[in-house]
Amino acid sequence: MLHTILNIFLITLLVAGTFSTLLGLLTIFYWFKPADKPNDESNRINNITSWWIGLTRPEVLGTSYKLFRQDVMDNIKDINK
């Protein structure tokens, strides 16, 4: 019984860890992939900076973009207009 519970716990950790690792790798990939024209290399730094600001200070994004100030349903209604 205890062995089964431990196996379920370990499988859950494995799945969660795999998802988190893949999400992190995807983030790093998008940070370092070459920028499309007319963007230059400095946009990579801007992308990383925007990600960090969004992660650590969401209130800054809320005051910067109308999309982040509104409720999700309000955003959907704006798209449907």
One Martini backbone bead per residue (centre of mass of N, CA, C, O) as a GRO file, in nm:
protein
   81
    1MET     BB    1   0.061   0.061  -0.024
    2LEU     BB    2   0.300   0.255   0.019
    3HIS     BB    3   0.429   0.196  -0.256
    4THR     BB    4   0.197   0.312  -0.431
    5ILE     BB    5   0.197   0.599  -0.319
    6LEU     BB    6   0.491   0.660  -0.389
    7ASN     BB    7   0.460   0.619  -0.695
    8ILE     BB    8   0.250   0.839  -0.743
    9PHE     BB    9   0.421   1.071  -0.634
   10LEU     BB   10   0.661   1.037  -0.833
   11ILE     BB   11   0.498   1.073  -1.094
   12THR     BB   12   0.396   1.355  -1.032
   13LEU     BB   13   0.676   1.486  -1.012
   14LEU     BB   14   0.769   1.413  -1.297
   15VAL     BB   15   0.551   1.566  -1.454
   16ALA     BB   16   0.595   1.845  -1.327
   17GLY     BB   17   0.899   1.867  -1.397
   18THR     BB   18   0.871   1.841  -1.702
   19PHE     BB   19   0.692   2.086  -1.749
   20SER     BB   20   0.881   2.299  -1.623
   21THR     BB   21   1.125   2.243  -1.803
   22LEU     BB   22   0.988   2.297  -2.079
   23LEU     BB   23   0.907   2.589  -2.016
   24GLY     BB   24   1.196   2.692  -1.972
   25LEU     BB   25   1.310   2.611  -2.251
   26LEU     BB   26   1.112   2.782  -2.415
   27THR     BB   27   1.196   3.052  -2.301
   28ILE     BB   28   1.495   3.040  -2.383
   29PHE     BB   29   1.447   3.007  -2.683
   30TYR     BB   30   1.296   3.288  -2.721
   31TRP     BB   31   1.535   3.459  -2.625
   32PHE     BB   32   1.765   3.328  -2.851
   33LYS     BB   33   1.631   3.376  -3.095
   34PRO     BB   34   1.618   3.513  -3.381
   35ALA     BB   35   1.537   3.803  -3.507
   36ASP     BB   36   1.318   3.965  -3.680
   37LYS     BB   37   1.257   4.160  -3.921
   38PRO     BB   38   1.380   4.477  -3.801
   39ASN     BB   39   1.516   4.349  -3.580
   40ASP     BB   40   1.752   4.334  -3.325
   41GLU     BB   41   1.959   4.241  -3.067
   42SER     BB   42   1.822   4.433  -2.848
   43ASN     BB   43   1.544   4.283  -2.833
   44ARG     BB   44   1.633   4.055  -2.649
   45ILE     BB   45   1.666   4.231  -2.398
   46ASN     BB   46   1.373   4.333  -2.397
   47ASN     BB   47   1.239   4.057  -2.358
   48ILE     BB   48   1.371   3.990  -2.086
   49THR     BB   49   1.276   4.244  -1.938
   50SER     BB   50   0.971   4.200  -1.974
   51TRP     BB   51   0.960   3.931  -1.830
   52TRP     BB   52   1.067   4.031  -1.555
   53ILE     BB   53   0.853   4.247  -1.501
   54GLY     BB   54   0.608   4.054  -1.520
   55LEU     BB   55   0.706   3.871  -1.281
   56THR     BB   56   0.776   4.105  -1.048
   57ARG     BB   57   0.582   4.364  -1.188
   58PRO     BB   58   0.257   4.371  -1.277
   59GLU     BB   59   0.178   4.676  -1.230
   60VAL     BB   60   0.334   4.787  -1.471
   61LEU     BB   61   0.169   4.648  -1.692
   62GLY     BB   62  -0.110   4.757  -1.601
   63THR     BB   63  -0.023   5.063  -1.676
   64SER     BB   64   0.071   5.009  -1.985
   65TYR     BB   65  -0.175   4.805  -2.055
   66LYS     BB   66  -0.500   4.760  -2.129
   67LEU     BB   67  -0.514   4.448  -2.127
   68PHE     BB   68  -0.417   4.431  -1.811
   69ARG     BB   69  -0.661   4.604  -1.682
   70GLN     BB   70  -0.856   4.409  -1.781
   71ASP     BB   71  -1.077   4.187  -1.814
   72VAL     BB   72  -1.112   3.908  -1.995
   73MET     BB   73  -1.402   3.962  -2.099
   74ASP     BB   74  -1.340   4.246  -2.207
   75ASN     BB   75  -1.137   4.152  -2.420
   76ILE     BB   76  -1.337   3.977  -2.579
   77LYS     BB   77  -1.537   4.204  -2.645
   78ASP     BB   78  -1.332   4.379  -2.804
   79ILE     BB   79  -1.285   4.168  -3.030
   80ASN     BB   80  -1.603   4.143  -3.116
   81LYS     BB   81  -1.638   4.451  -3.231
   0.00000   0.00000   0.00000
